Amino acid sequence: MEVCKGSDCLKVELIAYTLPQEGSVDKLVAESGAISHAPHFKELNDERVKNLIELLKKLGHESVFEHACFTFRVEGISRVCTHQLVRHRLASYTQQSQRYVKLKEPTFIVPESIASSAFYDEYINVLTQAAELYRKMVEGGIRKEDARFVLPQSVETKIIITMNARELRHFLELRCDKSAQWEIRALAEKMLSLVYEVAPLLFDDLYEKYILDK
Ligand SMILES: Cc1cc2nc3c(=O)[nH]c(=O)nc-3n(C[C@H](O)[C@H](O)[C@H](O)COP(=O)(O)OP(=O)(O)OC[C@H]3O[C@@H](n4cnc5c(N)ncnc54)[C@H](O)[C@@H]3O)c2cc1C
């Protein structure tokens, strides 16, 4: 059994995103937006791309943002967190299955508040017992899909997430906010930093609000 404190083991990678034949993902969105007011498709210069994306955000013409998609690979995250994540319905997810994957050495995510408290040792004892009983049950012939019922929600999982920029902006607004729970907030902040690198104009307002002004 392994233990990860807080978001120490959280790993988030941007593994794919929409890249047009020419130009950037920002430009793709701006050029898609431009067609609604232009007689022909046309290539935009950098200044026009910037101004158009700002205008789209201001007007709330958000369907244009759906042309850009982002795919993330996430590990070192608890099932507590992914349960909250998958409530966001306009996204695609593929999660490691507890029916098919035997958790030989389960890892558990431990909140900092528990790790630094007087309950820590007792808590670790419970996790150890749960992991041990899970192992014994699987070895004793109980199917993984049933043995997993003994595992706490803090068990680590892995998930692939794909969101378009419209849904991603909505997700980031909700989950980077101070009212969000710490783990999903840590996830959202990492996702925001990654997409800001490849699509700065699509996410600059959120990056400033939730990362720079944090
Ligand atoms: C701080 C916080 C606390 C929360 N606490 C709880 C809680 O105590 N209990 C709980 O159950 N959940 C809780 N949630 C989850 C929350 O209720 C939403 O399920 C979750 O945030 C997904 O948001 P969403 O529905 O806006 O987004 P998405 O599912 O990502 O959808 C995006 C947008 O699409 C539109 N949309 C999607 N589906 C529909 C639909 N069927 N009909 C109409 N419009 C739709 C909406 O405009 C929606 O905002 C909490 C969320 C946060 C951020």
The ligand as an SDF file (V2000), in Angstrom:
LIG
                    3D

 53 58  0  0  0  0  0  0  0  0999 V2000
  -18.5990   24.0140   -5.2850 C   0  0  0  0  0  0  0  0  0  0  0  0
  -19.4620   22.9120   -5.8200 C   0  0  0  0  0  0  0  0  0  0  0  0
  -20.2410   22.1800   -4.9390 C   0  0  0  0  0  0  0  0  0  0  0  0
  -21.0580   21.1450   -5.4330 C   0  0  0  0  0  0  0  0  0  0  0  0
  -21.8090   20.4250   -4.5440 N   0  0  0  0  0  0  0  0  0  0  0  0
  -22.6350   19.4490   -5.0060 C   0  0  0  0  0  0  0  0  0  0  0  0
  -23.4630   18.6870   -4.1120 C   0  0  0  0  0  0  0  0  0  0  0  0
  -23.4810   18.9130   -2.9130 O   0  0  0  0  0  0  0  0  0  0  0  0
  -24.2450   17.6990   -4.6230 N   0  0  0  0  0  0  0  0  0  0  0  0
  -24.2850   17.4330   -5.9650 C   0  0  0  0  0  0  0  0  0  0  0  0
  -25.0230   16.5310   -6.3870 O   0  0  0  0  0  0  0  0  0  0  0  0
  -23.4990   18.1190   -6.8290 N   0  0  0  0  0  0  0  0  0  0  0  0
  -22.6910   19.1100   -6.3890 C   0  0  0  0  0  0  0  0  0  0  0  0
  -21.8960   19.8070   -7.2760 N   0  0  0  0  0  0  0  0  0  0  0  0
  -21.9160   19.4260   -8.7010 C   0  0  0  0  0  0  0  0  0  0  0  0
  -22.8060   20.3730   -9.4990 C   0  0  0  0  0  0  0  0  0  0  0  0
  -24.1460   20.3360   -9.0660 O   0  0  0  0  0  0  0  0  0  0  0  0
  -22.7540   19.9930  -11.0010 C   0  0  0  0  0  0  0  0  0  0  0  0
  -23.2670   18.6880  -11.1730 O   0  0  0  0  0  0  0  0  0  0  0  0
  -21.3490   20.0010  -11.5520 C   0  0  0  0  0  0  0  0  0  0  0  0
  -20.6370   21.1290  -11.1220 O   0  0  0  0  0  0  0  0  0  0  0  0
  -21.4200   20.0000  -13.0960 C   0  0  0  0  0  0  0  0  0  0  0  0
  -21.8160   21.2930  -13.4880 O   0  0  0  0  0  0  0  0  0  0  0  0
  -22.7740   21.6060  -14.6840 P   0  0  0  0  0  0  0  0  0  0  0  0
  -24.0160   20.8210  -14.5810 O   0  0  0  0  0  0  0  0  0  0  0  0
  -22.9110   23.1120  -14.7910 O   0  0  0  0  0  0  0  0  0  0  0  0
  -21.8260   21.2390  -15.8600 O   0  0  0  0  0  0  0  0  0  0  0  0
  -21.8220   20.2400  -17.0830 P   0  0  0  0  0  0  0  0  0  0  0  0
  -22.4410   18.9390  -16.8190 O   0  0  0  0  0  0  0  0  0  0  0  0
  -20.3930   20.2630  -17.4170 O   0  0  0  0  0  0  0  0  0  0  0  0
  -22.6750   20.9790  -18.1590 O   0  0  0  0  0  0  0  0  0  0  0  0
  -22.2550   22.2160  -18.7230 C   0  0  0  0  0  0  0  0  0  0  0  0
  -23.4730   23.0810  -18.9520 C   0  0  0  0  0  0  0  0  0  0  0  0
  -24.2950   22.4700  -19.9470 O   0  0  0  0  0  0  0  0  0  0  0  0
  -25.6530   22.6880  -19.6410 C   0  0  0  0  0  0  0  0  0  0  0  0
  -26.2820   21.3890  -19.3920 N   0  0  0  0  0  0  0  0  0  0  0  0
  -25.6740   20.1880  -19.2910 C   0  0  0  0  0  0  0  0  0  0  0  0
  -26.5690   19.2170  -19.1150 N   0  0  0  0  0  0  0  0  0  0  0  0
  -27.7810   19.8090  -19.0940 C   0  0  0  0  0  0  0  0  0  0  0  0
  -29.1000   19.3390  -18.9160 C   0  0  0  0  0  0  0  0  0  0  0  0
  -29.3900   18.0440  -18.7400 N   0  0  0  0  0  0  0  0  0  0  0  0
  -30.1000   20.2370  -18.9590 N   0  0  0  0  0  0  0  0  0  0  0  0
  -29.8690   21.5460  -19.1530 C   0  0  0  0  0  0  0  0  0  0  0  0
  -28.6280   22.0770  -19.3010 N   0  0  0  0  0  0  0  0  0  0  0  0
  -27.5970   21.2180  -19.2790 C   0  0  0  0  0  0  0  0  0  0  0  0
  -25.6790   23.5830  -18.3970 C   0  0  0  0  0  0  0  0  0  0  0  0
  -25.7080   24.9300  -18.8150 O   0  0  0  0  0  0  0  0  0  0  0  0
  -24.3570   23.2760  -17.7340 C   0  0  0  0  0  0  0  0  0  0  0  0
  -23.9040   24.3070  -16.8890 O   0  0  0  0  0  0  0  0  0  0  0  0
  -21.0780   20.8390   -6.8190 C   0  0  0  0  0  0  0  0  0  0  0  0
  -20.2940   21.6030   -7.6840 C   0  0  0  0  0  0  0  0  0  0  0  0
  -19.4850   22.6130   -7.2100 C   0  0  0  0  0  0  0  0  0  0  0  0
  -18.6450   23.3810   -8.1830 C   0  0  0  0  0  0  0  0  0  0  0  0
  1  2  1  0
  2  3  1  0
  2 52  2  0
  3  4  2  0
  4  5  1  0
  4 50  1  0
  5  6  2  0
  6  7  1  0
  6 13  1  0
  7  8  2  0
  7  9  1  0
  9 10  1  0
 10 11  2  0
 10 12  1  0
 12 13  2  0
 13 14  1  0
 14 15  1  0
 14 50  1  0
 15 16  1  0
 16 17  1  0
 16 18  1  0
 18 19  1  0
 18 20  1  0
 20 21  1  0
 20 22  1  0
 22 23  1  0
 23 24  1  0
 24 25  2  0
 24 26  1  0
 24 27  1  0
 27 28  1  0
 28 29  2  0
 28 30  1  0
 28 31  1  0
 31 32  1  0
 32 33  1  0
 33 34  1  0
 33 48  1  0
 34 35  1  0
 35 36  1  0
 35 46  1  0
 36 37  1  0
 36 45  1  0
 37 38  2  0
 38 39  1  0
 39 40  1  0
 39 45  2  0
 40 41  1  0
 40 42  2  0
 42 43  1  0
 43 44  2  0
 44 45  1  0
 46 47  1  0
 46 48  1  0
 48 49  1  0
 50 51  2  0
 51 52  1  0
 52 53  1  0
M  END
$$$$
